[in-house]
Amino acid sequence: MLQVAAFNWWKTWRKSWRPLLAAGGLGLLPCAALCDDLAPAGPPRPKIALVLSGGGALGLAHVGAVQELERLGIRPDMIVGTSMGAVVGGLYASGLNGAQLEAAVEDVNWAGVFSPEPDRDKLTFRQKQQQADFPGTAGLGVSAAGILLPTGAVSDQMLMKELRRFTPVRTRIDDFDDLAIPFRAVATDIATGEAVVLGSGELPMAMRASISLPGVFPAVGMDGKLLVDGGLAANIPISVARDMGADVVIAVWTPSDLLSGSEIGSVVDVLSQTVSLLILANERAEIATLTSRDFLIRVDTGDIGPADFNRSDDLIETGRVAMASETARLAGLAEERPPVVYAESGTETAPVISFIRIENTSRLDQSLLEGKVIGLVGKPAETARIDEALDRIYALGPFESVDYAYEESEGQTGLIVRAVDRVPDAGRVRFGLIVENDFNTESDAAVSVDFRSAVLDSYGSEIQARATIGDFNEIAGEYFRFLDPSQNWFTAVRGEIQNRPVNVYSQRGFKEAGFDLTYGLAALDGGYQFGNIGEVRLGVELGTGRAKLNEGFAPFAEVDVDIGRLVATGAYDTLDDPFFPRDGLRAGARWVQGLTAIGDNADFQTVSGSVLSANSHGPNTLIGALAAGQSLNGTAPLDALYRVGGLFSLSGYRKEELTDENFLTAQLIYRRQLLGDSQQIFGVPLFVGGSVEFGDVWPGSTGVDAGDVRFGGSAFVAASTAFGPVYLAFGRSEGGRQSAYLLIGRTF
């Protein structure tokens, strides 16, 4: 620390007294003793510029190039970067050394950057329920004007979060020359196609603008311009370095190979090749300006592509190798200079946040947003703490992005939160696929569409509708209204019409009869949400329908279904994923009272409950689950009976094969993830595993009998996809019952 302070004092002192010393003023020590750059020994040292190209993941090779320059004792006087070169260059210029750069890029959650859904623990409890009910993530925005296509396939929320995480805490910078190393980022004005050189403002935002790959990330509005990836205008911005006064340019180039004629077979290939040719044209123009004093370091990345962010180690090594190939020539640029002062992770002095101002363009009540960040006031401006608070705002739903900046006012540091609405009054439509196939007698499939409106009021109320068409048909809608700005108290009005098959099996598992059930249901609920971890609700359900025999033989050709019930539920959910959880707990309880006085088929009462716990170590996850239900009095009608059977519910049996008034099931499931999250940028996580299970159903008079159960188990491979979970499994239970399963998406 004393060394750093002494060096900073020396720089200031030398700058202040240089004119007097140069004039021989004050009769003090000779100038050469104090100002090494005024000594008449040899020509002045050339100004060295490090120019880093764009190239997607290939730009991670720049980290290795920086490390090799450090090993040679060469520190550039300025850095210019485009796209990923701007990210690496900006972090290097802000004070990170080569080792810290490598740690930073390896610590980035690249899978999250390209799939920036909020962590589940940030979602409201209602959003958790919606996520579990409808797993599909593919969707589009819709409004009265029609379908709204996004300006980028991926939100930049996580990208900005990562850029800020590794940038030292600082307020707006008036001049990037004031960084540890002077820096410029290059972006492209999408309106004119001209290069835009960014040399001031917020450093993370400058890097973000430079990396705005069209079609992937949204364009960035800045100073009246709409900026996209700088590679379209100047992928190797050598001319920018010249304008900064560079005498010697070290340009690190990470080219990607063009497609051959035989490899171009689709419109996507044609568009990709067109962009590559445009970039190559501006690269050649810049390279042509290099002189014999300059260096062009061409990085050979082999079979690694621009999307292979999971191969950071290999890419960094290619950068080292490419730079090392010029060691003999580069050695002439190394010389003794004042010590380089790099930032040490966690040592930056963070200002205390004295005030917060929220720029909220959504309809949500300001107090709802303020409640998420109020705890930051009076605390140091630590990136992790700020990200945690802003993630909770972003997870509320209607925002395109939630970002922040610092503001200095009267000697105090304020946090300016920018919560930008996607499109006012625009809802969102998601699409889903459902497949259930046991490769024997049952094969059901359907497609589904889920619509969620824009927030309807300042509390975040909304309308949700869903339609499913196929072997299972459904039309459902709900008006969900929050009653307070804290989003605790709520009421909901919902209705649905369903048409679905209901099968009856023999004791040996043969299908004896098939019914076609059609019914309509209306419900009114009210309840309270406990933050984002649980809720309780009480409601009344009214409905009517009929089940008609359409296959096989049964005592009745038609069965009337009338519903008039009071329903109370409680739920708790801290799982980190609804379908492939690694950690957390989910529990629920349900009480039903059927009343003939309000239209039900029978007076009856049932109660049920379930609990599931997930725990992980590395790629291994162990899940334990238990569920039970019992008839308390009366005789439950057919539609209120409990159903057991299918994958993980006595695997080997048909889906819902066992039916009665009481049930018990328990499962112990082991699952192993085959590839890590960092390897799933454009792929899907894959899993293998197995389960052991027991359970059964019993008539109402006997209740649950844990001493009389059936045993089963399964082995499976699974994947997490845009349509939800996919399982290919084989199950077997005692008595020789066995079945194969293919399940995709939400089950019926």
Stockholm file with secondary structure:
# STOCKHOLM 1.0

chainA/1-748         MLQVAAFNWWKTWRKSWRPLLAAGGLGLLPCAALCDDLAPAGPPRPKIALVLSGGGALGLAHVGAVQELERLGIRPDMIVGTSMGAVVGGLYASGLNGAQLEAAVEDVNWAGVFSPEPDRDKLTFRQKQQQADFPGTAGLGVSAAGILLPTGAVSDQMLMKELRRFTPVRTRIDDFDDLAIPFRAVATDIATGEAVVLGSGELPMAMRASISLPGVFPAVGMDGKLLVDGGLAANIPISVARDMGADVVIAVWTPSDLLSGSEIGSVVDVLSQTVSLLILANERAEIATLTSRDFLIRVDTGDIGPADFNRSDDLIETGRVAMASETARLAGLAEERPPVVYAESGTETAPVISFIRIENTSRLDQSLLEGKVIGLVGKPAETARIDEALDRIYALGPFESVDYAYEESEGQTGLIVRAVDRVPDAGRVRFGLIVENDFNTESDAAVSVDFRSAVLDSYGSEIQARATIGDFNEIAGEYFRFLDPSQNWFTAVRGEIQNRPVNVYSQRGFKEAGFDLTYGLAALDGGYQFGNIGEVRLGVELGTGRAKLNEGFAPFAEVDVDIGRLVATGAYDTLDDPFFPRDGLRAGARWVQGLTAIGDNADFQTVSGSVLSANSHGPNTLIGALAAGQSLNGTAPLDALYRVGGLFSLSGYRKEELTDENFLTAQLIYRRQLLGDSQQIFGVPLFVGGSVEFGDVWPGSTGVDAGDVRFGGSAFVAASTAFGPVYLAFGRSEGGRQSAYLLIGRTF
#=GR chainA/1-748 SS CHHHHHHHHHHHHHHHHHHHHHTTGGGCSCHHHHCGGGSCSSSCCCCEEEEECCCGGGGGHHHHHHHHHHHHTCCCSEEEEETHHHHHHHHHHHTCCHHHHHHHHHHSCHHHHTSCCCCGGGSCHHHHHHHHHCCCCCEEEEETTEEECCSBSSCSHHHHHHHHHHSCSCCCBSCGGGSSSCEEEEEEETTTCCEEEECSBCHHHHHHHHTCCTBTSCCEEETTEEEEETHHHHSSCHHHHHHTTCSEEEEEECCCCCCCGGGCCSHHHHHHHHHHHHHHHHHHHHHTTCCTTCEEEECCCTTCCTTCGGGHHHHHHHHHHHHHTTHHHHGGGCCCCSCCCCCCTTCSCCCBEEEEEEEECSSSCHHHHHHHHGGGTTSBCCHHHHHHHHHHHHTTSCEEEEEEEEEEETTEEEEEEEEEESSTTCEEEEEEEEEEECSSSCEEEEEEEEEECCCCSTTCCEEEEEEEEESSEEEEEEEEEECSTTSCEEEEEEEEEEEEEEEEECTTSCEEEEEEEEEEEEEEEEEEEETTTEEEEEEEEEEEEEEEEEEECCSCSEEEEEEEEEEEEEEEECCSCSSSCSSEEEEEEEEEEECGGGTCSSCEEEEEEEEEEEEEETTEEEEEEEEEEEEEESCCCGGGSEEECSTTSSTTSCTTCEEESEEEEEEEEEEEESSCGGGCSSSCCEEEEEEEEEEEEECTTTCCCTTSCEEEEEEEEEEEETTEEEEEEEEEETTTEEEEEEEESSCC
#=GC SS_cons         CHHHHHHHHHHHHHHHHHHHHHTTGGGCSCHHHHCGGGSCSSSCCCCEEEEECCCGGGGGHHHHHHHHHHHHTCCCSEEEEETHHHHHHHHHHHTCCHHHHHHHHHHSCHHHHTSCCCCGGGSCHHHHHHHHHCCCCCEEEEETTEEECCSBSSCSHHHHHHHHHHSCSCCCBSCGGGSSSCEEEEEEETTTCCEEEECSBCHHHHHHHHTCCTBTSCCEEETTEEEEETHHHHSSCHHHHHHTTCSEEEEEECCCCCCCGGGCCSHHHHHHHHHHHHHHHHHHHHHTTCCTTCEEEECCCTTCCTTCGGGHHHHHHHHHHHHHTTHHHHGGGCCCCSCCCCCCTTCSCCCBEEEEEEEECSSSCHHHHHHHHGGGTTSBCCHHHHHHHHHHHHTTSCEEEEEEEEEEETTEEEEEEEEEESSTTCEEEEEEEEEEECSSSCEEEEEEEEEECCCCSTTCCEEEEEEEEESSEEEEEEEEEECSTTSCEEEEEEEEEEEEEEEEECTTSCEEEEEEEEEEEEEEEEEEEETTTEEEEEEEEEEEEEEEEEEECCSCSEEEEEEEEEEEEEEEECCSCSSSCSSEEEEEEEEEEECGGGTCSSCEEEEEEEEEEEEEETTEEEEEEEEEEEEEESCCCGGGSEEECSTTSSTTSCTTCEEESEEEEEEEEEEEESSCGGGCSSSCCEEEEEEEEEEEEECTTTCCCTTSCEEEEEEEEEEEETTEEEEEEEEEETTTEEEEEEEESSCC
//
